[in-house]
Amino acid sequence: MVENKTSSNKWLTLLILCAAQVAVSGDNSTVAVSTATLTKIFGASMDQIQMANATYSLIAGALMIAGGLMGLILGWRRSFRIGLVLLLCSEIVAAFSPNINTFIYGARVLTGAGASLTIPAVLGLVAGNYQGKDQAIAFSALAAASGIAAASMPVAFGYMLDNIGFKVTYLCLSVVFALVLIASAKVNDIEVSATKPKLDFFGIILAAIGLLLVIVGTLKMPVWGIISPITPLSILGISPSVFMIIAGILVLAALLAWEKRYESKGGLALMPAKIIYNRQVQTGLCIGGLFWVGSAAPVSITVPYIQLVGGLSAAQAGMTLIGMSIGTIATAMLLPAKMSSLKVRTVCATSLVGAAVSAVIMAQGLTLEGSNALLIIGQTLMGCSVGAMASQCSIIVTDALDPREAQQSGGIQATFRNIGYAVGIAIMGVTMLTVITSGFKDQVVNNNTFSAETKAMVAEMPSVPFVSDSEFSSLMSMKVDNSDEISSLVEINKTARLASARSGLYAVAIFMLLFLAQLRFLPKRSLMNKKDDVPEASLKEA
């Protein structure tokens, strides 16, 4: 129990857990600024780059619910260490990947599998080792660790990618995970039941299949189309994404029915009813997912845009994220340490509105040439907003549960965050694809300077790719002979591409505001103190 631990041991454990969080977040940040490198080394397309960014969320999201249960079976520290071993191996595979497919389906899949054990264990160890304000500080420290990784890793590893190469960069990441693995021997473990719960294999299979179908279908919507197919791949003339998402939802519905039956017979469910059907928990899970939607906006839109349009290197693109990272760190740590009396509804409402406003500012920070100062201002405000979300989301969940359920909820929390990340990327991707395709086609078709052949060619394009001017020029030169028309097409694509990127950010703003109504299920008090320390009147009000 936490009362029997020395303060130094308690905070040493938190330091190691934060180091693991930095390493995992740093890995994702490094992939985010690898656009130019992956294109240069492997000839990767924008679709493949987005898939490389999303595969972690895809695999981790499918397995993290099971990861939360594995901690109760294996022990939280052991589960944590097994995950670190998988993460270490993933960086080695990345370093020696011969092609983009090995990088995506080898290294990134291993990263997701390792994170599916490591991250739920981190959350479980925090829930078990800390209480009250200490728990709020610990959860916020994890958010700050993500911010530190987002600030330092893209710059450091971006510089390494530019100067010492892809292989050495990922081998250095493997060393980081090795050091955290060695230090993990000092992590304070927490007791689990001597009677090990039976592993629900059927539930795990249903959860993995259902989540994979939903997440893949969601991520592929910008590639395959929302309803009408934009590739030759279709089912009954409809985009496969629709069928995958519907099938995934049906499998997840079957999972809920199975879990209810399994739990009624005394089994330890992957998703206990007390967790899944608790309104406060549901809201906390949504806020955790929105944290990743906000965090995904720069990774999926602004960083690729300024690299493709402004010609920034990996290190230069990483530098633009520093403001966002500082905002995340400062807000995540300041709220529980200095503003613990703030009501949870107030913090969450402010963070959602702040994220919406920041997305609009970021949109105005993108220009035809690259970006202006508004981009940094918007990203910094987004960092403050998601930092506030991060300070609340986990404590919202654990406040509503008993200690064992709170520990197990780590896997469910992590799953919802990864689903949020995938949904966020899909929303941005679908919006961007729709806007760039329709905008480009409309401008060309309504421009009388183009020949009938060129207009017909453009009208038949299933979609317009989000690529650099040189790549788009090369693409058009394969279909158009007139050099003047090619130049005009490139100029039109510039404006359509900018409108596309801005629209993706506007979609994020709308998405954030839609969730304000969900906050009515939160108590009208601060959650950053022990319930015993909260006045009885406040508890009754909640």
Disulfide bonds with the S-S distance in Angstrom:
none
